[in-house]
């Protein structure tokens, strides 16, 4: 199976992103992995390192209908999902859609809102629907959420509920730019907003087409069992208080299919899973007090789990 034309489109998209999001090439790879795997993204980092810039750039490059929701302590669930209001003209209650009714959602500083407000995205992220007053509304497709959050030691932040975190397929941090990249950022912002010069190089319907191709990448029974072994090992590890859910198995599967696709393969190999394991798994784990006392982090634990599981051989 040849993926040449679609891979060329993704490469073009990647180049357009890098015109505005300078440096950190791996970050562009991560967010594209999420977009085409149908996974939502959680970016945790300090303010000002380009989280919002990355999301806005990707939205413009793909031509997706974009909505930015600024999460604040006084934000209510209805401010996100929408609500039914009384219409004087129609003499009836009518649904007024909220900002979640768009294809690309930037949930900015999501952990500045209360858990009640954060949970308003649960149904949308899992089922691509919102339910208001007993009536369910389908969200536009493709539907993609990029959420940013400040570190928990920052003022005015709330910890995301475990159920919310579990719905994010991947999570990563951006970090500070290199010196030369920061000089380039200053230069590009001296005159105009670089986002104004970004053009759409892909259409939303093309994203859906590529997602469908990726979903059909072959996964051998041995690979499926390998994924389940990794997930099960997190549930029986003394360094982990809360292990991975079956949803995590699906996220690992989807992400590994994307890696196979971009490697121009129509089947998944163990190395694909190893490549994406940290960005898909680490944010979902809750470490035990023992791990914290020993200064272990999630990535170290993931590496030790994977290294202890024999890679399947003879994949067909």
N, C-alpha and C positions, 0 to 999 in steps of 0.2 A: 504494500500500500504506500503510495507517495503522498506526502503532505506538503510538497514543495511550495505550492501557491499560497497556502494558508500560513506556512512558516515565514514566507516572504512578507506577508501582511503584518505579522507579529513583529518582525524585525523593523519594519517601517514605523510601527507604533512605538517601539522601543527608542528609536532614533529621535522621534518627535518629542518624546518625554524628556530625553536628555538635553534637548535644546533649552528647556526651562528649569528642570530639576538637575542641578549641576553636581557632578561627583556621585559617589555611592552607587555605582552601577548595579551592584547586587540588589539594592533596594528596588530598583525598577523591575528587576527580574522577579522579585518576591510578589510585588503587587499585581503583575501580569499573571503570575501563577494563580493567584487568588481569583482574579477576574475570570479567567478562562476555565478554571476548575469549578466555578460556581460557589466559591467560599468567601465568607466575609472576613474583613481585616481589622485587627486591633493594633494600633501603633501607640506604644507608650514611650514618651520622651519628654524632655524639658521644652518649654515654649521657644519658638523661634528657629527651630532647626529644619523646617521645611515640610512638616507633616501636611498642613493645609495646602501648600503649594503643590505637593505631589498629587494629592487627591484632585484638586482643581485642574491640574494639567492633564491627568488621565481622563477626566470627564470630558474635557474639551477635545482631546485627541480622538475619542471614540464617538463623539456626537451624541452622547447619552444625555437625557433630560436630567438636569442637575439640581439638587436642593441641599443647601447647607443649614443644619440645625445647630444653633449655639446652645449648648446645655448649660443651664444656670440653676441655682438652688430653688428658684421660684417657678421653674418650668413644670407644667402639669401634663399628664398623659394625653389629654385631649388636644393640647397644643401641638402634638406630634402626629397623632393618628387622625385627628379631625373629630367632629361632633355633629349631632343633629341639633338644628336650631329652628325656632318657629319662624315661618315665612308669612308675613302679613298678606302678601299678594296671593299666595296659594292657599292660605288659611290651613296650613298643615306643617308638620315638621319635615325639614329637608336636610339632607346630609351635606355638610360643608367639609370638603376634604382637607386634610392636614398636609404638611410638607413631606410626610413619608410617601405620599402618592407620586413619587418620581422614580426614575430608573436608577439614578446614582445618588446615594445619600451620604453626605459627609456629616457624621455625628461628632461635632467638635467638642472636645473636652467633656466627654460623656460622663466622666466620674465626678463632675461638679454638680450633677443633679442627684436627687434622692433615688433610692432603690425603686420606689414606686414608679417614678418617671422613666428610669432606665428600663424597667420591665415592659414598658409600652412597645418596645421593639422586639420582644420575644417571639410573638406570633409572626410578625413580618419577616424576621430573619429565618425562621424555621419553615414556614408554610407559604410565604409570599402572599399573605392575606392579612387584612385587619378586620376585626369584628367590632362594630359599633351598634349598641342597643339591639343586639341579637341578629344583626344583619351583617353578612360577610362580604367584603369587597376584595377583588383580586388586585394585586399590585402590578404596575406595568413591567413588562419584561424587555431585556434582562433586568433583574433587580440585584443591586450590589450596594453593600454598606461598607464604608470605611469609617471607623471610629478612632478618634484620638483620645488619649488620656494623659494627664499629668501624673508624675510619680506621687505615690500615696503620702509622702511626707510633706507635700506642698499644702499650703493653706486652702481650706474650703473644698477638700476632696472627699469623696465617699468611695468605699471599696465596691467594685462590681460584684453582684451576686454570682455564685458559682454557675447557676443556670444561664446567666448572660454570657459569661466567659466561655462556657462550653459551646456556645453557638458560633463563636468566632473560629473560622477554620485555620487561620494563621495569625501569628503575632510577631512583631519585630520592633526594634528601635533603630533610629536613623543615626544618631550621634552627631558630633561636631564635624564640619567639613575640614578637609586638608587646607593648608595655607593657600596654595595656588587656586583651589576651587573657591575659597572665600573671596579672593581677589577678583575672580571671574564673576561671582555673584554681585559684588559691589559695582563692577563695570557695567553689567547688564541692567542694573536697576538705576543707573545714573540718569538715563534719558526717559524711557517709557516703561510701562508695565510689560515685562516679557510675555505674560500670558496673552496679551493682545495679538501677538504674532504667531501663536500656536494655532495650527489648523487641524481640522478633523481628517484623519487618514483612514478611518474605519467607521462603519455604520453599525448601529445596535443589532440589526438582523444578522450581520456577519459574526458578531460575538456569539449569538445563539447557535449559528451554524457550526462554529468551531467548538463550542461547548458540547454539541451533540457528537461530533467526531471524537472528541476526547473521552466522552462517556463510553464509547464503544471500543476503546483500546483494550486488548485482550489481557486478562489477568488469570494466570494459571492457578489451579487449586492449591499448589504448593506455596505460591506467593500469598494467597488469601490466608492460609494457615500461619504463614510467617508473620503477617500483620497481626493476626489474633494472638499469637504468642507474645509479641511485643506488648500489646495492649493488656493482656492478662498478667504479664509480669509486673506491670505497674500497680496492679491491684493486690499483689502479694509481696510487696517490697517494704522492708522495715524503714526505709528512708522516705516513704510516701504515705501521707495520711489519707489522701483521696486520689485514687487512680483514675484511669481513663474510662469513659463511657463507650457504649457501642457507637455513638455518634462520632467519636474520635476515630474509630476504625474506618468509617465512611470517609472522613476527612483525609486520612492517610491514603486511602485508596484513590480518591479523586486527585489529590496532589501528585501522587506517584504516576498516575496516568498522564498528567500534563508533562512531567519530566520525560516520560517515554516519547510522547508526541514531539516535544521540542528536540529530542535526540533522533528524530526521524525513524522511530521504531513503532510498530503496531502491537507491542507487547511490553509488559512491565518486568523489570529484573530487580533483584534485591537491592542493588546499588541505588536505584531510583528512590526506594523507601528510605535508605540511609541518608540520602542527600537532603530530603525534606523533613526528616524526623524532628529536628530541633524547633523549627519554626511552626510546625503543626502541633507538637506535643507539649513543649515546655510551659506554655502559659496555662495549660489545663490542669497541671499537677499542683496539689497542695502538699508541701513537704512536711514531714514529721518533725517534732521537736528534736529528735536525735540528729536528723540531717542538719538542722540549723545550728545545733551545738558544735557539730563537726565542720561547719562552714561549707557544706556542700550546696551546690546550686543545681537547678533542674537539668541543665545541659550535661553536667557531669554524670548525673544519675542515669539520664537517657543513654549516654554513651556506654556506660557500664552494663546496662540492660541489653542493649543491642549486641555488644561484643560477646556477651555470654550465650547468645542464641545462634546456633549454626545456620549459616546461609543455605537456603534450599538450592539444590543442584539439579541439573537435568530439566530445566524449564523448557516446555514445549509451546 
